[in-house]
Amino acid sequence: MAVTGDETETASTGDLTACQLRNSSSSLLQAAVESSARSSHTPTGDAVQKRELRLMRNREAARECRRKKKEYVKCLENRVDVLENQNKTLIEELRALKDIYRHKAE
């Protein structure tokens, strides 16, 4: 691998992650160029159809995710209501027991 001015600067500072990112981004760019070269041989209608299918699946997944989140939040709200009622009941029971104990102590 040839060392450019950017890479020598990176190596001198000891920041390997920046160099790795630079190398990986260039390989990603190369892969994208190769992919676009391959896709130029396929009809554009096929690419459009694949994109529409991907978008449709993505929308459906997002809809399902929102539905599950609503269900989860509703479940948590119900649990809060139950625990608040239980807490009120326990506080009332504690007061009643304290009153009984005070009367016995007197």
The first five atom37 places (N, CA, C, CB, O) and aatype in JSON, in Angstrom:
{
  "aatype": [12, 0, 19, 16, 7, 3, 6, 16, 6, 16, 0, 15, 16, 7, 3, 10, 16, 0, 4, 5, 10, 1, 2, 15, 15, 15, 15, 10, 10, 5, 0, 0, 19, 6, 15, 15, 0, 1, 15, 15, 8, 16, 14, 16, 7, 3, 0, 19, 5, 11, 1, 6, 10, 1, 10, 12, 1, 2, 1, 6, 0, 0, 1, 6, 4, 1, 1, 11, 11, 11, 6, 18, 19, 11, 4, 10, 6, 2, 1, 19, 3, 19, 10, 6, 2, 5, 2, 11, 16, 10, 9, 6, 6, 10, 1, 0, 10, 11, 3, 9, 18, 1, 8, 11, 0, 6],
  "atom_mask": [
    [1, 1, 1, 1, 1],
    [1, 1, 1, 1, 1],
    [1, 1, 1, 1, 1],
    [1, 1, 1, 1, 1],
    [1, 1, 1, 0, 1],
    [1, 1, 1, 1, 1],
    [1, 1, 1, 1, 1],
    [1, 1, 1, 1, 1],
    [1, 1, 1, 1, 1],
    [1, 1, 1, 1, 1],
    [1, 1, 1, 1, 1],
    [1, 1, 1, 1, 1],
    [1, 1, 1, 1, 1],
    [1, 1, 1, 0, 1],
    [1, 1, 1, 1, 1],
    [1, 1, 1, 1, 1],
    [1, 1, 1, 1, 1],
    [1, 1, 1, 1, 1],
    [1, 1, 1, 1, 1],
    [1, 1, 1, 1, 1],
    [1, 1, 1, 1, 1],
    [1, 1, 1, 1, 1],
    [1, 1, 1, 1, 1],
    [1, 1, 1, 1, 1],
    [1, 1, 1, 1, 1],
    [1, 1, 1, 1, 1],
    [1, 1, 1, 1, 1],
    [1, 1, 1, 1, 1],
    [1, 1, 1, 1, 1],
    [1, 1, 1, 1, 1],
    [1, 1, 1, 1, 1],
    [1, 1, 1, 1, 1],
    [1, 1, 1, 1, 1],
    [1, 1, 1, 1, 1],
    [1, 1, 1, 1, 1],
    [1, 1, 1, 1, 1],
    [1, 1, 1, 1, 1],
    [1, 1, 1, 1, 1],
    [1, 1, 1, 1, 1],
    [1, 1, 1, 1, 1],
    [1, 1, 1, 1, 1],
    [1, 1, 1, 1, 1],
    [1, 1, 1, 1, 1],
    [1, 1, 1, 1, 1],
    [1, 1, 1, 0, 1],
    [1, 1, 1, 1, 1],
    [1, 1, 1, 1, 1],
    [1, 1, 1, 1, 1],
    [1, 1, 1, 1, 1],
    [1, 1, 1, 1, 1],
    [1, 1, 1, 1, 1],
    [1, 1, 1, 1, 1],
    [1, 1, 1, 1, 1],
    [1, 1, 1, 1, 1],
    [1, 1, 1, 1, 1],
    [1, 1, 1, 1, 1],
    [1, 1, 1, 1, 1],
    [1, 1, 1, 1, 1],
    [1, 1, 1, 1, 1],
    [1, 1, 1, 1, 1],
    [1, 1, 1, 1, 1],
    [1, 1, 1, 1, 1],
    [1, 1, 1, 1, 1],
    [1, 1, 1, 1, 1],
    [1, 1, 1, 1, 1],
    [1, 1, 1, 1, 1],
    [1, 1, 1, 1, 1],
    [1, 1, 1, 1, 1],
    [1, 1, 1, 1, 1],
    [1, 1, 1, 1, 1],
    [1, 1, 1, 1, 1],
    [1, 1, 1, 1, 1],
    [1, 1, 1, 1, 1],
    [1, 1, 1, 1, 1],
    [1, 1, 1, 1, 1],
    [1, 1, 1, 1, 1],
    [1, 1, 1, 1, 1],
    [1, 1, 1, 1, 1],
    [1, 1, 1, 1, 1],
    [1, 1, 1, 1, 1],
    [1, 1, 1, 1, 1],
    [1, 1, 1, 1, 1],
    [1, 1, 1, 1, 1],
    [1, 1, 1, 1, 1],
    [1, 1, 1, 1, 1],
    [1, 1, 1, 1, 1],
    [1, 1, 1, 1, 1],
    [1, 1, 1, 1, 1],
    [1, 1, 1, 1, 1],
    [1, 1, 1, 1, 1],
    [1, 1, 1, 1, 1],
    [1, 1, 1, 1, 1],
    [1, 1, 1, 1, 1],
    [1, 1, 1, 1, 1],
    [1, 1, 1, 1, 1],
    [1, 1, 1, 1, 1],
    [1, 1, 1, 1, 1],
    [1, 1, 1, 1, 1],
    [1, 1, 1, 1, 1],
    [1, 1, 1, 1, 1],
    [1, 1, 1, 1, 1],
    [1, 1, 1, 1, 1],
    [1, 1, 1, 1, 1],
    [1, 1, 1, 1, 1],
    [1, 1, 1, 1, 1],
    [1, 1, 1, 1, 1]
  ],
  "atom_positions": [
    [[0.85, -1.18, 0.0], [0.0, 0.0, 0.0], [0.89, 1.23, 0.0], [-0.96, 0.0, 1.22], [1.81, 1.33, 0.81]],
    [[0.63, 2.15, -0.88], [1.42, 3.38, -0.95], [0.96, 4.33, 0.14], [1.29, 4.04, -2.34], [-0.22, 4.39, 0.49]],
    [[1.94, 5.06, 0.68], [1.63, 5.99, 1.76], [1.51, 7.37, 1.18], [2.7, 5.94, 2.87], [2.43, 7.87, 0.54]],
    [[0.34, 7.99, 1.41], [0.14, 9.37, 0.95], [0.47, 10.3, 2.08], [-1.31, 9.6, 0.45], [0.78, 9.86, 3.18]],
    [[0.41, 11.58, 1.83], [0.71, 12.58, 2.85], [-0.25, 12.49, 4.02], [0.0, 0.0, 0.0], [0.16, 12.68, 5.16]],
    [[-1.53, 12.21, 3.74], [-2.53, 12.11, 4.8], [-2.23, 10.93, 5.72], [-3.94, 11.96, 4.21], [-2.38, 11.03, 6.93]],
    [[-1.81, 9.81, 5.13], [-1.58, 8.61, 5.92], [-0.33, 8.75, 6.79], [-1.45, 7.4, 5.01], [-0.3, 8.23, 7.9]],
    [[0.71, 9.44, 6.28], [1.91, 9.61, 7.11], [1.59, 10.5, 8.29], [3.07, 10.21, 6.28], [2.09, 10.28, 9.39]],
    [[0.76, 11.5, 8.06], [0.35, 12.37, 9.16], [-0.44, 11.58, 10.19], [-0.48, 13.56, 8.64], [-0.24, 11.76, 11.39]],
    [[-1.33, 10.72, 9.73], [-2.13, 9.88, 10.61], [-1.24, 8.93, 11.39], [-3.18, 9.11, 9.81], [-1.42, 8.74, 12.59]],
    [[-0.28, 8.32, 10.7], [0.61, 7.36, 11.36], [1.47, 8.06, 12.39], [1.48, 6.64, 10.33], [1.76, 7.47, 13.44]],
    [[1.9, 9.28, 12.13], [2.75, 9.96, 13.09], [1.99, 10.33, 14.36], [3.36, 11.21, 12.47], [2.58, 10.39, 15.44]],
    [[0.69, 10.58, 14.24], [-0.1, 10.92, 15.43], [-0.6, 9.68, 16.14], [-1.28, 11.8, 15.05], [-1.09, 9.76, 17.27]],
    [[-0.48, 8.53, 15.49], [-0.9, 7.29, 16.12], [-2.39, 7.04, 16.02], [0.0, 0.0, 0.0], [-2.91, 6.18, 16.72]],
    [[-3.09, 7.79, 15.17], [-4.54, 7.63, 15.03], [-4.82, 6.64, 13.92], [-5.23, 9.0, 14.75], [-4.97, 7.02, 12.76]],
    [[-4.89, 5.36, 14.27], [-5.09, 4.32, 13.27], [-6.52, 4.25, 12.8], [-4.66, 2.99, 13.81], [-6.79, 3.84, 11.66]],
    [[-7.47, 4.64, 13.66], [-8.87, 4.51, 13.26], [-9.2, 5.42, 12.1], [-9.78, 4.82, 14.43], [-9.99, 5.04, 11.23]],
    [[-8.62, 6.61, 12.06], [-8.88, 7.51, 10.94], [-8.36, 6.91, 9.65], [-8.24, 8.89, 11.19], [-9.01, 7.01, 8.61]],
    [[-7.2, 6.28, 9.72], [-6.64, 5.64, 8.54], [-7.52, 4.47, 8.11], [-5.2, 5.16, 8.81], [-7.78, 4.29, 6.93]],
    [[-7.96, 3.69, 9.06], [-8.81, 2.55, 8.75], [-10.11, 3.03, 8.14], [-9.07, 1.72, 10.0], [-10.62, 2.42, 7.19]],
    [[-10.66, 4.11, 8.68], [-11.91, 4.65, 8.13], [-11.69, 5.13, 6.71], [-12.44, 5.79, 9.01], [-12.54, 4.92, 5.84]],
    [[-10.56, 5.79, 6.46], [-10.26, 6.29, 5.13], [-10.16, 5.12, 4.15], [-8.97, 7.12, 5.14], [-10.68, 5.19, 3.03]],
    [[-9.48, 4.06, 4.57], [-9.34, 2.9, 3.69], [-10.67, 2.21, 3.46], [-8.34, 1.91, 4.29], [-10.97, 1.81, 2.33]],
    [[-11.49, 2.07, 4.51], [-12.77, 1.39, 4.35], [-13.72, 2.23, 3.5], [-13.39, 1.1, 5.7], [-14.5, 1.68, 2.73]],
    [[-13.66, 3.56, 3.65], [-14.56, 4.39, 2.84], [-14.16, 4.33, 1.38], [-14.55, 5.83, 3.33], [-15.03, 4.38, 0.5]],
    [[-12.87, 4.22, 1.11], [-12.47, 4.12, -0.29], [-12.89, 2.78, -0.87], [-10.96, 4.32, -0.44], [-13.26, 2.7, -2.04]],
    [[-12.83, 1.71, -0.06], [-13.27, 0.42, -0.56], [-14.79, 0.4, -0.74], [-12.84, -0.71, 0.39], [-15.29, -0.24, -1.66]],
    [[-15.51, 1.11, 0.13], [-16.96, 1.21, -0.04], [-17.3, 1.97, -1.31], [-17.6, 1.89, 1.16], [-18.22, 1.6, -2.03]],
    [[-16.55, 3.03, -1.57], [-16.78, 3.81, -2.78], [-16.51, 2.94, -4.01], [-15.89, 5.07, -2.8], [-17.26, 2.98, -4.98]],
    [[-15.43, 2.16, -3.96], [-15.1, 1.28, -5.07], [-16.21, 0.25, -5.28], [-13.75, 0.58, -4.81], [-16.6, -0.03, -6.42]],
    [[-16.72, -0.32, -4.18], [-17.8, -1.3, -4.28], [-19.05, -0.67, -4.87], [-18.11, -1.91, -2.91], [-19.75, -1.3, -5.66]],
    [[-19.34, 0.57, -4.5], [-20.51, 1.26, -5.03], [-20.37, 1.51, -6.52], [-20.73, 2.58, -4.29], [-21.33, 1.38, -7.28]],
    [[-19.16, 1.88, -6.93], [-18.91, 2.12, -8.35], [-19.08, 0.81, -9.13], [-17.5, 2.71, -8.58], [-19.7, 0.8, -10.19]],
    [[-18.53, -0.28, -8.6], [-18.67, -1.57, -9.27], [-20.14, -1.99, -9.32], [-17.84, -2.64, -8.54], [-20.6, -2.53, -10.33]],
    [[-20.85, -1.75, -8.23], [-22.27, -2.1, -8.18], [-23.06, -1.31, -9.21], [-22.83, -1.86, -6.78], [-23.92, -1.86, -9.9]],
    [[-22.77, -0.02, -9.32], [-23.5, 0.8, -10.29], [-23.15, 0.39, -11.71], [-23.2, 2.29, -10.07], [-23.98, 0.48, -12.61]],
    [[-21.9, -0.07, -11.9], [-21.52, -0.53, -13.24], [-22.29, -1.8, -13.59], [-19.99, -0.79, -13.31], [-22.72, -1.97, -14.73]],
    [[-22.47, -2.68, -12.61], [-23.23, -3.9, -12.84], [-24.7, -3.59, -13.06], [-23.06, -4.87, -11.68], [-25.34, -4.19, -13.92]],
    [[-25.23, -2.65, -12.29], [-26.65, -2.35, -12.41], [-26.98, -1.62, -13.69], [-27.1, -1.53, -11.23], [-28.14, -1.58, -14.11]],
    [[-25.97, -1.02, -14.33], [-26.24, -0.34, -15.59], [-26.59, -1.34, -16.68], [-25.04, 0.5, -16.01], [-27.2, -0.97, -17.69]],
    [[-26.21, -2.6, -16.51], [-26.53, -3.63, -17.48], [-27.96, -4.14, -17.29], [-25.54, -4.78, -17.37], [-28.54, -4.69, -18.22]],
    [[-28.53, -3.97, -16.07], [-29.9, -4.42, -15.83], [-30.85, -3.32, -16.23], [-30.11, -4.82, -14.35], [-30.5, -2.14, -16.18]],
    [[-32.04, -3.68, -16.63], [-33.02, -2.64, -16.99], [-33.36, -1.77, -15.78], [-34.3, -3.28, -17.56], [-33.37, -2.25, -14.65]],
    [[-33.62, -0.51, -16.02], [-33.91, 0.41, -14.93], [-35.23, 0.09, -14.24], [-33.95, 1.84, -15.45], [-35.41, 0.4, -13.06]],
    [[-36.14, -0.53, -14.95], [-37.43, -0.91, -14.36], [-37.24, -1.9, -13.23], [0.0, 0.0, 0.0], [-37.96, -1.84, -12.23]],
    [[-36.29, -2.8, -13.38], [-36.01, -3.79, -12.33], [-35.47, -3.1, -11.08], [-35.0, -4.85, -12.84], [-35.86, -3.44, -9.97]],
    [[-34.58, -2.13, -11.26], [-34.01, -1.4, -10.13], [-35.08, -0.58, -9.42], [-32.86, -0.48, -10.6], [-35.12, -0.52, -8.2]],
    [[-35.94, 0.03, -10.2], [-37.04, 0.82, -9.62], [-37.98, -0.09, -8.85], [-37.81, 1.59, -10.72], [-38.44, 0.26, -7.76]],
    [[-38.27, -1.25, -9.42], [-39.17, -2.19, -8.76], [-38.56, -2.68, -7.45], [-39.47, -3.38, -9.69], [-39.27, -2.8, -6.45]],
    [[-37.26, -2.97, -7.44], [-36.59, -3.41, -6.21], [-36.62, -2.31, -5.16], [-35.13, -3.82, -6.51], [-36.84, -2.57, -3.98]],
    [[-36.41, -1.07, -5.6], [-36.43, 0.05, -4.66], [-37.82, 0.22, -4.05], [-36.0, 1.35, -5.36], [-37.95, 0.42, -2.84]],
    [[-38.84, 0.14, -4.89], [-40.21, 0.27, -4.4], [-40.55, -0.85, -3.41], [-41.2, 0.26, -5.57], [-41.2, -0.62, -2.39]],
    [[-40.11, -2.07, -3.72], [-40.35, -3.19, -2.82], [-39.65, -2.98, -1.49], [-39.87, -4.5, -3.46], [-40.22, -3.24, -0.43]],
    [[-38.4, -2.49, -1.54], [-37.65, -2.21, -0.31], [-38.34, -1.13, 0.51], [-36.2, -1.79, -0.64], [-38.47, -1.25, 1.72]],
    [[-38.79, -0.07, -0.16], [-39.48, 1.02, 0.54], [-40.78, 0.53, 1.16], [-39.76, 2.18, -0.42], [-41.13, 0.91, 2.28]],
    [[-41.49, -0.32, 0.43], [-42.75, -0.85, 0.96], [-42.5, -1.7, 2.2], [-43.49, -1.67, -0.12], [-43.22, -1.6, 3.19]],
    [[-41.47, -2.56, 2.13], [-41.15, -3.39, 3.31], [-40.7, -2.51, 4.47], [-40.04, -4.42, 2.96], [-41.01, -2.8, 5.63]],
    [[-39.97, -1.45, 4.17], [-39.51, -0.55, 5.21], [-40.69, 0.16, 5.88], [-38.52, 0.49, 4.64], [-40.73, 0.3, 7.1]],
    [[-41.64, 0.61, 5.07], [-42.83, 1.26, 5.64], [-43.61, 0.31, 6.53], [-43.74, 1.79, 4.51], [-44.07, 0.69, 7.61]],
    [[-43.75, -0.93, 6.08], [-44.47, -1.93, 6.86], [-43.75, -2.22, 8.17], [-44.64, -3.23, 6.05], [-44.38, -2.34, 9.22]],
    [[-42.42, -2.32, 8.11], [-41.64, -2.56, 9.33], [-41.77, -1.38, 10.28], [-40.15, -2.81, 8.98], [-41.88, -1.57, 11.5]],
    [[-41.75, -0.17, 9.75], [-41.89, 1.03, 10.59], [-43.28, 1.05, 11.24], [-41.65, 2.32, 9.76], [-43.42, 1.39, 12.41]],
    [[-44.31, 0.7, 10.46], [-45.68, 0.66, 10.99], [-45.77, -0.35, 12.13], [-46.69, 0.3, 9.87], [-46.37, -0.07, 13.17]],
    [[-45.19, -1.52, 11.92], [-45.2, -2.57, 12.95], [-44.44, -2.11, 14.2], [-44.59, -3.87, 12.41], [-44.87, -2.37, 15.32]],
    [[-43.32, -1.44, 13.99], [-42.53, -0.94, 15.12], [-43.32, 0.08, 15.93], [-41.21, -0.31, 14.61], [-43.32, 0.04, 17.16]],
    [[-44.0, 0.99, 15.24], [-44.83, 1.98, 15.95], [-45.97, 1.32, 16.71], [-45.4, 3.01, 14.97], [-46.29, 1.72, 17.83]],
    [[-46.58, 0.29, 16.1], [-47.67, -0.43, 16.76], [-47.18, -1.11, 18.03], [-48.3, -1.47, 15.81], [-47.83, -1.05, 19.07]],
    [[-46.02, -1.77, 17.93], [-45.47, -2.44, 19.11], [-45.1, -1.45, 20.2], [-44.24, -3.26, 18.71], [-45.29, -1.72, 21.39]],
    [[-44.58, -0.29, 19.8], [-44.22, 0.73, 20.78], [-45.47, 1.24, 21.51], [-43.48, 1.9, 20.1], [-45.45, 1.41, 22.73]],
    [[-46.55, 1.48, 20.75], [-47.8, 1.93, 21.38], [-48.32, 0.88, 22.36], [-48.87, 2.21, 20.3], [-48.77, 1.21, 23.46]],
    [[-48.25, -0.38, 21.94], [-48.7, -1.47, 22.81], [-47.86, -1.53, 24.08], [-48.64, -2.81, 22.06], [-48.39, -1.73, 25.18]],
    [[-46.56, -1.36, 23.93], [-45.65, -1.39, 25.08], [-45.94, -0.24, 26.04], [-44.19, -1.32, 24.61], [-46.0, -0.44, 27.26]],
    [[-46.13, 0.96, 25.5], [-46.42, 2.13, 26.33], [-47.76, 1.96, 27.04], [-46.43, 3.42, 25.48], [-47.89, 2.3, 28.21]],
    [[-48.75, 1.42, 26.32], [-50.07, 1.2, 26.93], [-49.96, 0.2, 28.09], [-51.08, 0.69, 25.88], [-50.59, 0.37, 29.13]],
    [[-49.16, -0.83, 27.88], [-48.95, -1.83, 28.93], [-48.29, -1.19, 30.15], [-48.08, -3.0, 28.4], [-48.67, -1.47, 31.29]],
    [[-47.29, -0.34, 29.91], [-46.63, 0.35, 31.02], [-47.59, 1.28, 31.76], [-45.42, 1.15, 30.52], [-47.55, 1.37, 32.98]],
    [[-48.45, 1.97, 31.01], [-49.43, 2.87, 31.65], [-50.39, 2.07, 32.52], [-50.21, 3.66, 30.58], [-50.73, 2.49, 33.62]],
    [[-50.84, 0.92, 32.01], [-51.73, 0.06, 32.81], [-51.02, -0.4, 34.08], [-52.19, -1.15, 31.98], [-51.62, -0.44, 35.15]],
    [[-49.76, -0.77, 33.94], [-49.0, -1.23, 35.1], [-48.86, -0.11, 36.13], [-47.61, -1.73, 34.68], [-48.94, -0.35, 37.33]],
    [[-48.65, 1.11, 35.66], [-48.55, 2.26, 36.57], [-49.86, 2.42, 37.33], [-48.21, 3.56, 35.8], [-49.87, 2.63, 38.54]],
    [[-50.98, 2.32, 36.61], [-52.29, 2.45, 37.26], [-52.48, 1.39, 38.34], [-53.42, 2.35, 36.22], [-52.91, 1.7, 39.45]],
    [[-52.15, 0.15, 38.03], [-52.3, -0.94, 38.99], [-51.41, -0.7, 40.21], [-51.96, -2.29, 38.34], [-51.85, -0.87, 41.35]],
    [[-50.16, -0.32, 39.96], [-49.24, -0.1, 41.08], [-49.65, 1.1, 41.93], [-47.82, 0.09, 40.57], [-49.48, 1.08, 43.15]],
    [[-50.18, 2.15, 41.29], [-50.65, 3.3, 42.07], [-51.83, 2.91, 42.97], [-51.07, 4.46, 41.13], [-51.89, 3.31, 44.13]],
    [[-52.75, 2.12, 42.42], [-53.89, 1.65, 43.24], [-53.41, 0.77, 44.38], [-54.9, 0.88, 42.36], [-53.88, 0.88, 45.51]],
    [[-52.47, -0.11, 44.08], [-51.93, -0.98, 45.12], [-51.23, -0.16, 46.19], [-50.96, -2.01, 44.51], [-51.35, -0.45, 47.38]],
    [[-50.51, 0.86, 45.77], [-49.81, 1.73, 46.73], [-50.81, 2.45, 47.62], [-48.93, 2.75, 45.98], [-50.6, 2.54, 48.83]],
    [[-51.89, 2.97, 47.05], [-52.92, 3.64, 47.85], [-53.53, 2.68, 48.87], [-54.02, 4.23, 46.95], [-53.73, 3.04, 50.03]],
    [[-53.82, 1.47, 48.42], [-54.4, 0.46, 49.31], [-53.45, 0.16, 50.47], [-54.72, -0.83, 48.54], [-53.86, 0.07, 51.62]],
    [[-52.19, 0.0, 50.15], [-51.2, -0.32, 51.19], [-51.01, 0.84, 52.16], [-49.85, -0.67, 50.55], [-50.83, 0.62, 53.36]],
    [[-51.07, 2.07, 51.66], [-50.95, 3.23, 52.55], [-52.14, 3.29, 53.5], [-50.86, 4.55, 51.73], [-51.98, 3.55, 54.69]],
    [[-53.35, 3.04, 52.97], [-54.54, 3.02, 53.83], [-54.45, 1.91, 54.87], [-55.82, 2.85, 52.99], [-54.8, 2.11, 56.03]],
    [[-53.97, 0.74, 54.46], [-53.82, -0.37, 55.39], [-52.8, -0.03, 56.47], [-53.39, -1.64, 54.65], [-53.0, -0.37, 57.64]],
    [[-51.72, 0.63, 56.09], [-50.7, 1.03, 57.07], [-51.29, 2.01, 58.07], [-49.49, 1.66, 56.35], [-51.04, 1.89, 59.27]],
    [[-52.06, 2.99, 57.6], [-52.69, 3.94, 58.51], [-53.61, 3.23, 59.5], [-53.48, 5.0, 57.73], [-53.61, 3.53, 60.69]],
    [[-54.41, 2.29, 58.97], [-55.34, 1.56, 59.84], [-54.57, 0.77, 60.89], [-56.23, 0.6, 59.0], [-54.97, 0.75, 62.06]],
    [[-53.49, 0.12, 60.51], [-52.69, -0.64, 61.47], [-52.03, 0.26, 62.5], [-51.63, -1.46, 60.75], [-51.92, -0.1, 63.67]],
    [[-51.59, 1.44, 62.06], [-51.0, 2.39, 63.01], [-52.04, 2.86, 64.02], [-50.4, 3.61, 62.26], [-51.75, 2.97, 65.21]],
    [[-53.26, 3.13, 63.55], [-54.34, 3.54, 64.46], [-54.63, 2.44, 65.47], [-55.62, 3.89, 63.67], [-54.8, 2.71, 66.66]],
    [[-54.7, 1.21, 65.0], [-54.95, 0.08, 65.91], [-53.84, -0.03, 66.94], [-55.08, -1.25, 65.12], [-54.11, -0.25, 68.12]],
    [[-52.62, 0.12, 66.53], [-51.47, 0.0, 67.42], [-51.48, 1.13, 68.43], [-50.15, 0.0, 66.62], [-51.15, 0.9, 69.6]],
    [[-51.85, 2.36, 68.01], [-51.89, 3.49, 68.95], [-52.95, 3.26, 70.03], [-52.19, 4.8, 68.2], [-52.71, 3.54, 71.2]],
    [[-54.12, 2.76, 69.61], [-55.19, 2.51, 70.58], [-54.79, 1.43, 71.57], [-56.49, 2.11, 69.86], [-55.15, 1.52, 72.74]],
    [[-54.08, 0.44, 71.15], [-53.63, -0.62, 72.04], [-52.57, -0.11, 72.98], [-53.11, -1.81, 71.25], [-52.5, -0.54, 74.14]],
    [[-51.73, 0.8, 72.51], [-50.65, 1.33, 73.34], [-51.21, 2.26, 74.42], [-49.61, 2.08, 72.46], [-50.58, 2.42, 75.47]],
    [[-52.33, 2.85, 74.2], [-52.9, 3.79, 75.17], [-53.63, 3.06, 76.2], [-53.8, 4.78, 74.52], [-54.18, 3.68, 77.11]]
  ]
}
